[in-house]
Amino acid sequence: MKNFTDIISLELGLKIHQVAGTIQLLSEGATVPFIARYRKEMTGSLDEVQIMAIKTRLHQLTELEKRKEAVLESIREQEKLTPELEDKILKAQTMPEVEDLYLPYRPKRKTRASMAIEKGLEPLAKKIFQQLPFDLDAAAEHFIDEEKGVKSIEEALAGARDIIAEWINENAIIRAGLRRMFINEGIISSKVSKGKEEEGNKFENYFDWSEPVKKSPSHRILAIFRGENEGFLKVSLEPDQEKALEFMDRKIITGNNKVADEVIEAMEDSYKRLLKPSIETEVRKHYKEEADKEAIIVFSENAKQLLMAAPLGQKTVLAIDPGFRTGCKVVVLDKQGNLLHNETIYPHPPVSKVKEALNKIDNLVEAYKVEAIAIGNGTAGRETEAFISRIRFNQDVVAVMVNESGASIYSASDVAREEFPDYDITVRGAVSIGRRLMDPLAELVKIDPKSIGVGQYQHDVDQNALKEKLDDTIMSAVNNVGVELNTASKQLLTYVSGIGPAMAQNIVEHRKANGPFKSRKEILKVKRFGDKAFEQAAGFLRLKDAKNPLDASSVHPESYHIVEKMAKDQDASVYELMQNKSLRERIDLKAYITDKVGLPTLKDIMAELEKPGRDPREQFEVFEFDQSVNSIDDLAAGMELPGIVTNITRFGAFVDIGVHQDGLVHISQLADKFVSDPNEIVKLNQKVRVRILEVDKNRKRINMSMKNL
């Protein structure tokens, strides 16, 4: 494989040794979290974002190189590869450049030009394309041949123009220049499809829309393309046609005579019939990909914040999946999230067995020593919260509304059926709500991320690119937090560095057959779990009750000998070193530097010894909605209410204020100062105060502001 170190180093502004070290580790199968956490000496302490950028660019350059090789081989087989053409292809820096150079040699279906060539009109086309003055009619008359299908002078000239039009279409310089014009000066326009005005009213903003595509934000491009895909909009993207033809004229037209007029006619035909449709398709694809990237970044940022939401921790939880007619499904979970009890209560109309429901909840809390109540925020959520608030328990119990987006997807999934084969989907849904309160990360990894209700246009973007980015996001979150080896689900283990689905299944099966692991090294007994997997995974696995206290920390087993040496030098045990700050303060890190271990790793070890196994997520905080507001009918302009951020997009943040319809705080209303990115101001699950600006009950839209609050 070609060495791309210099190119990537220059493009990303990184030192050559950082890029080289990262590429070497990636080529050896190391994961991004592992490289970022345990190979800082090799990368110069690059973070996950920088390492991922190197990985992404390396993939792009590798794919470009593969395409160049395929193109060269194809032209070589046609015996048309010249040294000059080969040099141009090898020096091409983008995929469109390569494709433009290949276009004249690409196998074609039958075209107007190829049919004209079959009729023997190529010599006439060549003569006309030179644009020197000559008698057109006399020259064309020589090519009249009824057997070949050329019956007149005009047919001969028309065929020659078709050939010239295709030559112009295949001109790499013309295509590159027009492509730049489409990208930089293109106007994206949309009109409503005839007769679709009423049915497509959700796209009414784009019924007569036009703007420079370069200035169009990603969410607008995706909205317009969605409207087109659903048949409600007619969309076009092109620069000013006169300017495009002027550019082509400067490059192609060299004469000022009747012969040149034929070339001008062929040029205009080439633009309208060949170049414009082809390049418009290319540039639409370009802007769709750019919009996809933006939307995927937005989605992954939201997903990461959701995954890293503060956990309640190991508490005995009573969880409720609310409902009216079918009742509220109630489950009790132990501190590990195991199901202890389930039943259904009917505190709401039409059944309204309020007293019976009150007694059941009170008894369950008492019998199981429940410490927290999780209430799903869907249908009947606020009513159930109000019902629970009426109960006076004999102990401290915190009641929390839980975002249940995706819980129904989980409850009907194979994962849920495998976990709870003897229970119906309502029980599984309630369990998911309870577990999501205890540990959002451990539960959300079981759900397709597209179903968790965050992001913008995630169903419209490239699904393969979205999945790849989300897998990276989940892996980053899981490895950042660490995973308890003896209790983690197969789904959670799947995302641990170096493990994957098959190995995760093997770990779970080994655990079932042999009981809990007693040390990190015991994982090497798992089927097909080799030294490489151990190197990648071990530092992210936790064993809080292990004999070696380092097994509960993020210190990698490969560094245990360093900590043991530190402890020995202080006449202490490893446990004492971890417990005693004064012992650690006496350590001179420079004394432990080797050719493989430098200060970055040693500093990480010391930070971990101070707070072993520390959860990087924030502390859990209880949040309560305004009890006087339960539906959109209760809202009025000017009200100030507490809310919780549920979704962040490039155009603003959505906030749940407890009325079953999230409101939008537009980016212009997020703060007193101007902000270009809502993430500068708010984070997912952040508790905020909002002011109601406008309520549209018919369209179920709530506009809000956070200014001066």
C-alpha positions in Angstrom: 0.0 0.0 0.0 1.2 3.5 -0.9 2.5 5.6 2.0 0.1 8.5 2.6 1.8 9.8 5.8 3.1 13.0 4.3 -0.3 13.9 2.6 -2.3 13.3 5.8 0.2 15.1 8.0 0.0 18.2 5.8 -3.8 18.1 5.4 -4.5 17.6 9.1 -1.7 19.8 10.5 -0.2 16.9 12.4 3.4 15.8 12.9 4.7 13.1 10.6 5.6 10.8 13.5 2.1 11.1 14.9 0.5 10.1 11.6 3.0 7.3 11.0 2.5 5.8 14.4 -1.3 6.0 14.1 -1.3 4.4 10.7 1.0 1.6 11.9 -1.3 0.8 14.9 -4.4 0.9 12.7 -2.7 -1.5 10.2 -2.0 -3.9 13.1 -5.7 -4.0 14.0 -5.8 -1.6 16.9 -9.0 0.2 17.6 -9.4 4.0 18.0 -10.2 3.9 21.7 -7.2 1.6 22.4 -4.8 3.8 20.5 -6.1 7.0 22.1 -5.9 5.6 25.7 -2.9 3.2 25.7 -0.6 4.2 22.9 0.0 7.9 23.5 3.8 7.6 23.1 3.3 6.3 19.5 0.8 9.0 18.5 2.1 12.0 20.5 -1.0 11.9 22.6 -3.5 12.3 19.8 -7.2 12.2 20.9 -9.9 10.0 19.4 -11.1 12.8 17.1 -7.7 13.2 15.5 -7.1 9.5 15.3 -10.5 9.0 13.6 -9.6 11.8 11.1 -6.4 10.0 10.2 -8.3 6.7 9.8 -11.0 8.3 7.6 -8.6 10.1 5.4 -6.4 7.0 5.1 -9.5 5.1 3.9 -10.4 7.8 1.3 -6.8 7.9 -0.1 -6.6 4.1 -0.2 -9.9 3.9 -2.1 -8.7 6.6 -4.5 -5.5 4.7 -5.2 -7.5 1.5 -5.9 -9.7 3.3 -8.4 -6.7 4.8 -10.2 -5.3 1.3 -10.5 -8.6 -0.1 -11.9 -8.9 2.8 -14.4 -5.3 2.4 -15.6 -5.7 -1.3 -16.1 -8.9 -0.7 -18.1 -7.3 1.8 -20.4 -4.2 -0.4 -20.7 -6.3 -3.3 -21.8 -7.8 -1.1 -24.6 -4.1 -0.3 -25.6 -4.9 3.4 -25.3 -2.8 4.3 -22.3 -0.2 7.0 -23.1 2.6 8.1 -20.7 0.9 11.5 -20.5 -2.5 10.1 -19.6 -1.0 7.7 -17.1 0.8 10.7 -15.4 -2.4 12.7 -15.3 -4.3 9.8 -13.6 -1.6 9.1 -11.1 -1.4 12.8 -10.1 -5.2 13.2 -9.8 -6.1 14.2 -6.3 -9.9 13.5 -6.3 -12.2 10.8 -7.5 -14.0 13.2 -9.9 -10.7 14.0 -11.5 -10.0 10.4 -12.1 -13.5 9.7 -13.5 -13.2 12.7 -15.9 -9.9 11.4 -17.3 -11.5 7.9 -17.6 -14.7 9.1 -19.3 -13.5 8.9 -22.9 -12.4 5.3 -22.4 -15.3 4.1 -20.3 -17.3 1.4 -22.0 -20.5 3.1 -23.3 -24.0 2.1 -24.2 -25.1 3.2 -27.7 -25.2 7.0 -28.0 -26.1 9.5 -30.7 -22.3 10.1 -31.2 -21.5 6.4 -31.4 -24.2 5.9 -34.0 -22.8 8.8 -36.0 -19.3 7.3 -35.8 -20.7 4.0 -37.1 -22.1 6.0 -40.1 -18.6 7.2 -40.9 -19.0 10.8 -39.8 -16.0 11.1 -37.4 -13.7 12.6 -40.1 -16.2 15.3 -40.8 -16.5 16.0 -37.1 -12.8 16.4 -36.7 -12.6 18.8 -39.7 -15.4 20.9 -38.2 -13.9 20.9 -34.7 -10.8 22.6 -36.1 -13.0 25.6 -36.9 -11.1 26.6 -40.0 -13.2 28.1 -42.9 -14.3 25.6 -45.6 -17.4 24.8 -47.7 -19.5 23.0 -45.1 -22.1 21.8 -47.6 -19.6 20.5 -50.1 -17.6 18.6 -47.4 -20.8 17.2 -45.8 -22.1 16.0 -49.2 -19.1 13.6 -49.4 -20.5 11.7 -46.4 -24.0 11.1 -47.7 -24.5 7.4 -47.8 -28.0 6.0 -47.8 -26.8 2.5 -46.9 -25.3 3.8 -43.7 -28.3 6.0 -43.0 -26.9 9.4 -44.0 -29.5 10.7 -46.4 -28.7 14.5 -46.6 -26.2 17.2 -45.9 -28.1 18.2 -42.8 -28.1 14.7 -41.4 -24.3 14.5 -42.0 -23.8 17.8 -40.2 -26.2 16.8 -37.3 -24.2 13.6 -36.9 -20.9 15.5 -36.8 -22.3 17.9 -34.2 -23.4 14.8 -32.0 -19.8 13.5 -32.1 -18.4 17.0 -31.2 -21.0 17.3 -28.4 -19.7 14.1 -26.9 -16.1 15.1 -27.2 -16.9 18.3 -25.4 -18.8 16.3 -22.7 -15.7 14.1 -22.2 -13.2 17.0 -21.9 -11.7 16.8 -18.4 -10.9 20.6 -18.3 -14.5 21.6 -19.3 -16.0 19.2 -16.8 -13.8 20.4 -14.0 -14.5 24.0 -14.7 -18.3 23.5 -14.9 -18.2 21.3 -11.8 -16.6 24.2 -9.9 -19.2 26.6 -11.3 -22.1 24.3 -10.2 -20.6 23.8 -6.7 -19.7 27.5 -6.1 -22.4 29.4 -8.1 -25.2 26.8 -8.4 -28.7 27.8 -7.5 -30.9 25.2 -5.9 -34.6 25.7 -6.8 -37.8 23.9 -5.8 -41.3 24.1 -7.0 -44.4 22.3 -5.9 -45.4 19.3 -8.1 -48.6 20.0 -9.9 -51.7 18.9 -7.9 -49.6 18.1 -4.7 -50.2 21.4 -2.9 -52.5 20.1 -0.2 -51.0 16.6 0.2 -47.5 18.0 0.5 -48.2 21.0 2.7 -45.5 20.0 5.2 -43.1 21.2 2.4 -44.9 24.4 1.8 -41.8 26.5 2.7 -40.2 25.0 -0.5 -43.1 25.3 -2.9 -41.3 28.3 -4.6 -37.8 28.3 -3.1 -34.5 29.4 -4.6 -31.1 30.1 -3.0 -27.4 29.6 -3.7 -26.7 26.0 -2.9 -23.4 26.9 -1.3 -25.3 28.9 1.4 -28.0 26.3 1.9 -27.7 24.6 5.3 -27.6 20.8 5.5 -31.0 20.4 7.0 -32.6 22.5 4.3 -30.9 20.5 1.5 -32.1 17.2 3.1 -35.6 18.6 3.5 -35.8 19.7 -0.2 -34.5 16.3 -1.4 -36.9 14.5 0.9 -39.8 16.5 -0.7 -38.5 15.6 -4.1 -38.2 11.9 -3.2 -41.7 11.8 -1.9 -43.0 13.4 -5.1 -44.1 16.8 -3.7 -41.3 19.0 -5.1 -39.6 19.5 -8.5 -35.9 20.4 -7.8 -33.1 21.7 -10.0 -29.6 22.8 -9.3 -27.5 24.7 -11.8 -25.5 28.0 -12.2 -26.5 30.8 -14.6 -26.7 29.1 -18.0 -25.3 32.1 -19.9 -22.2 32.2 -17.6 -21.7 28.4 -18.1 -21.9 28.7 -21.9 -19.5 31.7 -21.8 -17.0 29.6 -19.9 -17.3 26.8 -22.4 -17.0 29.3 -25.3 -13.7 30.6 -24.0 -12.3 27.1 -23.8 -13.7 25.7 -27.1 -14.5 28.3 -29.7 -11.4 29.5 -31.7 -13.0 30.6 -35.0 -15.5 33.2 -36.1 -17.1 31.6 -39.2 -19.9 29.3 -40.3 -17.8 26.2 -39.3 -17.3 27.7 -35.7 -21.1 28.2 -35.6 -21.6 24.5 -36.0 -19.3 23.9 -33.0 -21.2 26.5 -31.0 -24.4 24.7 -31.8 -22.8 21.4 -30.7 -21.4 23.0 -27.6 -24.9 24.3 -26.5 -26.4 20.9 -27.2 -23.5 19.3 -25.2 -24.3 21.5 -22.2 -28.0 21.1 -22.2 -28.2 17.4 -23.2 -25.1 15.9 -21.6 -23.0 18.1 -19.3 -25.8 19.8 -17.3 -27.7 16.6 -16.4 -24.5 14.7 -15.7 -22.8 17.4 -13.6 -26.1 18.4 -11.8 -26.4 14.7 -10.7 -22.7 14.8 -9.6 -23.1 18.1 -7.7 -26.4 17.1 -6.1 -24.7 13.9 -4.9 -21.8 16.1 -3.6 -24.1 18.3 -1.6 -26.2 15.4 -0.4 -23.0 13.7 0.9 -22.0 17.0 2.6 -25.5 17.3 4.1 -25.3 13.7 5.1 -22.0 14.2 6.9 -23.4 17.2 8.7 -26.5 15.4 9.8 -24.5 12.3 10.8 -22.2 14.5 12.9 -25.3 16.1 14.6 -26.8 12.7 15.2 -23.6 11.2 16.6 -23.1 14.2 18.9 -26.6 13.8 20.2 -26.2 10.0 20.5 -23.0 10.3 22.4 -24.5 12.8 24.9 -27.5 10.5 25.3 -25.3 7.5 25.8 -23.1 9.4 28.3 -26.2 10.6 30.3 -25.9 10.5 34.1 -26.8 7.1 35.5 -28.8 6.8 38.7 -26.6 3.8 39.5 -27.3 0.5 41.2 -30.6 1.1 43.0 -33.7 -1.0 43.4 -36.1 0.5 40.9 -39.8 0.4 40.3 -40.5 1.2 36.6 -43.8 2.1 35.0 -44.8 2.1 31.3 -47.8 4.3 31.5 -51.1 3.9 29.6 -54.8 4.8 29.8 -57.1 2.1 28.5 -54.6 -0.8 28.8 -53.3 0.3 32.2 -49.8 1.0 33.4 -47.4 -1.9 33.4 -45.3 -2.0 36.6 -42.1 -3.9 37.1 -39.6 -4.0 40.0 -35.9 -4.4 39.2 -33.1 -5.3 41.6 -29.8 -3.3 41.8 -28.4 -5.3 38.8 -31.5 -4.7 36.7 -33.0 -8.2 37.1 -36.7 -8.5 37.0 -38.2 -9.3 40.4 -41.9 -8.6 39.9 -44.5 -7.3 37.3 -48.2 -6.5 37.3 -50.6 -4.0 35.8 -52.4 -1.1 37.5 -55.3 1.0 36.3 -55.1 4.5 37.9 -56.5 6.4 34.9 -59.7 6.5 32.9 -61.6 4.6 31.6 -60.9 2.0 34.4 -59.9 4.4 37.1 -59.1 1.9 39.9 -57.1 4.7 41.7 -57.2 3.5 45.3 -56.3 -0.1 44.3 -53.4 1.2 42.2 -52.2 3.5 45.1 -52.1 0.5 47.5 -50.2 -1.7 45.0 -47.5 0.8 44.4 -47.2 1.6 48.1 -46.9 -2.1 48.9 -44.4 -2.8 46.2 -42.2 0.1 47.4 -42.3 -1.2 50.9 -41.9 -4.9 50.1 -38.9 -4.5 47.8 -37.3 -1.4 49.5 -37.6 0.5 46.3 -35.3 3.5 46.1 -36.4 5.1 42.8 -39.4 5.1 40.5 -38.9 5.4 36.7 -41.9 6.7 34.7 -42.0 6.6 30.9 -42.6 10.0 29.3 -45.0 8.7 26.6 -48.8 8.5 26.6 -50.2 9.1 30.2 -46.7 9.8 31.5 -47.5 13.2 33.1 -50.8 11.8 34.5 -48.9 8.8 36.0 -46.3 11.2 37.5 -49.1 13.2 39.1 -50.6 9.9 40.4 -47.2 8.8 42.0 -46.7 12.3 43.5 -49.9 11.8 45.6 -48.4 8.7 47.4 -46.7 9.3 50.8 -44.1 6.6 51.1 -42.5 5.5 54.4 -39.0 6.0 52.9 -37.2 8.3 50.6 -38.1 7.5 47.0 -37.2 9.6 44.0 -39.6 9.6 41.0 -38.1 10.4 37.6 -39.6 10.9 34.2 -37.6 8.8 31.7 -37.3 9.4 28.0 -38.8 6.2 26.6 -37.9 6.7 22.9 -37.0 3.4 21.5 -38.3 1.3 24.4 -41.1 -0.1 22.2 -38.5 -1.0 19.5 -36.4 -2.8 22.2 -39.4 -4.7 23.6 -40.3 -6.2 20.2 -36.6 -7.0 19.4 -34.8 -10.4 19.3 -32.6 -9.0 22.1 -35.6 -8.5 24.4 -37.1 -11.9 23.5 -33.8 -13.5 24.3 -33.7 -11.7 27.7 -37.3 -12.2 28.6 -38.7 -15.2 26.6 -41.6 -15.7 29.0 -42.9 -12.1 29.2 -44.8 -10.0 26.7 -43.7 -6.7 25.1 -45.3 -4.5 27.8 -43.2 -6.1 30.5 -40.1 -5.8 28.4 -40.8 -2.1 27.7 -41.2 -1.3 31.4 -38.0 -3.1 32.2 -36.2 -1.0 29.5 -37.5 2.2 31.1 -36.3 1.2 34.5 -32.9 0.1 33.3 -32.5 3.2 31.3 -32.7 5.2 34.5 -30.2 3.0 36.2 -27.6 3.0 33.3 -28.6 4.7 30.1 -25.5 3.4 28.2 -26.0 -0.2 29.1 -29.6 -0.1 27.9 -29.4 2.1 24.9 -26.8 -0.2 23.2 -29.6 -2.7 22.7 -31.6 -0.3 20.6 -31.1 0.7 17.0 -29.7 4.3 17.5 -32.0 5.7 14.7 -34.9 4.8 17.0 -33.8 6.9 20.0 -35.3 10.1 18.8 -32.4 12.4 18.4 -30.7 14.1 15.4 -32.0 15.5 12.1 -33.1 13.6 9.0 -31.2 10.5 10.1 -33.5 8.3 8.0 -32.6 10.3 4.8 -28.8 10.0 5.1 -26.5 7.3 3.8 -27.4 4.5 6.1 -24.1 2.7 5.8 -22.2 5.9 6.7 -24.6 6.5 9.6 -24.2 3.0 11.0 -20.4 3.3 10.7 -20.3 6.6 12.5 -22.8 5.4 15.2 -20.8 2.3 15.8 -17.7 4.4 16.4 -19.7 6.7 18.7 -21.1 3.9 20.7 -17.7 2.2 20.9 -16.2 5.5 22.1 -18.8 5.9 24.8 -18.7 2.3 26.0 -14.9 2.3 26.3 -14.8 5.7 27.9 -17.0 4.5 30.7 -15.7 0.9 30.9 -17.6 -2.3 31.2 -18.2 -4.6 34.2 -17.1 -7.9 32.9 -19.3 -10.1 35.1 -22.6 -8.3 34.5 -22.4 -6.7 31.1 -24.8 -7.8 28.4 -23.7 -9.3 25.1 -24.8 -6.1 23.4 -22.6 -3.9 25.7 -19.6 -6.3 25.4 -19.9 -6.2 21.6 -18.7 -2.5 21.6 -15.7 -3.1 23.8 -12.4 -2.5 21.9 -11.3 -5.7 20.2 -14.3 -7.9 21.1 -17.2 -7.7 18.6 -20.5 -9.8 18.5 -19.0 -13.3 18.2 -16.5 -12.8 21.0 -19.2 -11.1 23.2 -21.4 -14.2 22.8 -18.5 -16.5 23.7 -17.8 -14.4 26.9 -21.5 -14.6 28.0 -21.6 -18.4 27.4 -18.3 -18.9 29.3 -19.7 -16.8 32.2 -22.9 -18.9 32.3 -20.9 -22.2 32.2 -18.1 -21.3 34.6 -19.5 -18.6 36.8 -18.1 -15.0 37.3 -14.5 -14.1 36.2 -12.2 -13.7 39.1 -9.5 -11.7 37.2 -8.9 -10.0 33.9 -6.5 -12.7 32.8 -9.2 -15.4 33.1 -10.8 -14.0 30.0 -8.0 -15.6 28.0 -9.8 -18.9 28.8 -12.8 -17.8 26.7 -13.0 -19.6 23.3 -11.0 -17.9 20.6 -10.0 -15.0 22.9 -6.4 -14.6 22.1 -3.5 -12.3 23.1 -4.4 -9.6 20.5 -8.0 -9.4 21.7 -6.8 -9.3 25.3 -4.4 -6.4 24.5 -7.2 -4.4 22.9 -10.0 -5.2 25.4 -8.5 -5.7 28.8 -8.0 -2.1 29.9 -11.7 -1.3 29.2 -13.1 -4.3 31.2 -13.7 -3.9 35.0 -13.8 -6.5 37.8 -14.7 -4.6 41.0 -14.5 -7.6 43.3 -11.2 -9.0 41.8 -8.3 -10.0 44.0 -6.0 -7.5 42.2 -7.4 -4.0 42.8 -6.0 -2.9 39.4 -8.6 -5.2 37.7 -11.2 -2.6 38.7 -9.3 0.3 37.2 -8.5 1.4 33.7 -4.8 0.6 34.2 -3.9 -1.9 31.4 -2.5 -5.3 32.6 0.5 -4.6 30.5 1.3 -1.8 33.0 0.6 -3.7 36.2 4.4 -4.3 36.6 5.0 -0.5 36.7 2.4 0.0 39.5 3.8 -3.0 41.4 7.3 -1.5 41.1 6.0 1.9 42.3 4.4 0.2 45.3 7.5 -1.8 46.1 9.7 1.3 45.9 7.4 2.8 48.6 7.4 -0.3 50.7 3.7 -0.7 50.2 1.2 -3.0 48.5 -0.6 -1.9 45.3 -3.8 -1.5 47.4 -2.1 0.7 49.9 -0.6 2.8 47.0 -4.1 3.3 45.6 -5.5 4.3 49.0 -2.7 6.5 50.2 -2.3 9.9 48.5 0.9 10.8 50.4 2.5 7.6 49.1 1.7 8.5 45.5 2.9 12.1 45.9 6.4 10.7 46.8 6.7 9.0 43.4 9.1 10.5 40.8 7.5 9.5 37.5 10.8 10.1 35.6 12.3 7.1 37.3 9.8 4.8 35.6 10.3 6.1 32.0 11.5 3.4 29.6 11.9 3.1 25.8 8.3 2.0 25.6 6.6 3.8 28.5 6.7 7.6 28.7 5.2 10.4 30.8 1.8 10.4 29.1 1.1 6.8 30.1 2.6 7.3 33.6 0.5 10.3 34.2 -2.6 8.4 33.1 -1.7 5.6 35.6 -1.3 8.1 38.4 -4.7 9.7 37.6 -6.3 6.3 37.6 -4.7 5.3 40.9 -6.2 8.4 42.5 -9.8 7.5 41.4 -9.8 3.9 40.2 -12.7 2.9 38.0 -14.1 6.4 38.1 -17.3 6.8 36.0 -16.7 9.8 33.7 -20.4 10.5 33.4 -22.0 13.4 35.4 -23.8 12.9 38.7 -27.5 12.1 38.4 -29.9 15.0 39.2 -33.6 14.8 39.7 -35.7 16.9 37.4 -39.4 17.9 37.7 -41.8 19.5 35.2 -44.2 22.3 36.2 -47.1 20.5 37.7 -49.6 23.0 36.4 -48.8 22.3 32.8 -49.7 18.9 31.3 -50.8 19.4 27.7 -50.4 21.9 24.9 -53.8 23.4 25.8 -52.2 24.6 29.1 -49.6 26.7 27.3 -49.7 30.4 26.7 -47.3 32.9 25.3 -45.1 34.5 28.0 -45.0 31.5 30.3 -41.7 30.5 31.8 -41.2 26.8 32.4 -38.6 24.2 33.3 -37.6 21.9 30.5 -35.1 19.3 29.5 -33.2 19.3 26.2 -34.1 16.2 24.2 -32.5 16.9 20.8 -30.0 19.3 19.3 -29.9 20.2 15.6 -27.9 22.8 13.7 -31.0 25.1 13.7 -31.8 24.9 17.4 -32.6 22.7 20.4 -35.8 20.8 21.2 -37.0 21.0 24.8 -39.5 18.7 26.6 -41.7 20.8 28.9 -44.0 17.9 29.8 -46.8 18.3 27.3 -46.1 15.3 25.0 -44.8 17.7 22.3 -41.3 19.0 22.4 -40.9 22.7 21.7 -38.2 24.3 19.5 -35.8 26.9 20.8 -34.4 28.3 17.5 -30.7 29.0 17.4 -31.4 32.7 17.4 -33.3 32.3 20.7 -30.8 30.1 22.6 -28.7 32.9 24.1 -28.4 36.7 24.4 -25.2 36.5 22.2 -25.0 35.1 18.7 -24.1 31.4 18.4 -23.3 29.4 15.3 -23.6 26.0 17.0 -26.3 25.2 19.6 -23.8 22.8 21.3 -22.0 25.9 22.5 -25.0 26.7 24.7 -26.8 23.4 25.5 -26.2 19.7 25.9 -28.6 16.8 25.7 -30.5 16.1 28.9 -29.6 19.6 30.2 -32.1 21.1 32.6 -33.1 24.6 31.2 -35.7 27.3 31.7 -37.7 28.4 28.6 -40.2 31.2 27.7 -43.1 30.3 25.5 -43.2 32.6 22.4 -45.9 31.0 20.3 -48.2 28.0 20.3 -49.7 26.5 17.2 -52.1 23.9 18.4 -53.2 22.7 15.0 -49.7 22.0 13.8 -48.5 21.0 17.3 -45.7 23.4 17.2 -44.3 25.3 20.2 -41.7 28.1 19.7 -39.7 29.0 22.8 -36.8 31.2 23.9 -34.0 30.9 26.4 -32.9 34.6 26.1 -32.6 36.5 29.4 -33.4 33.4 31.5 
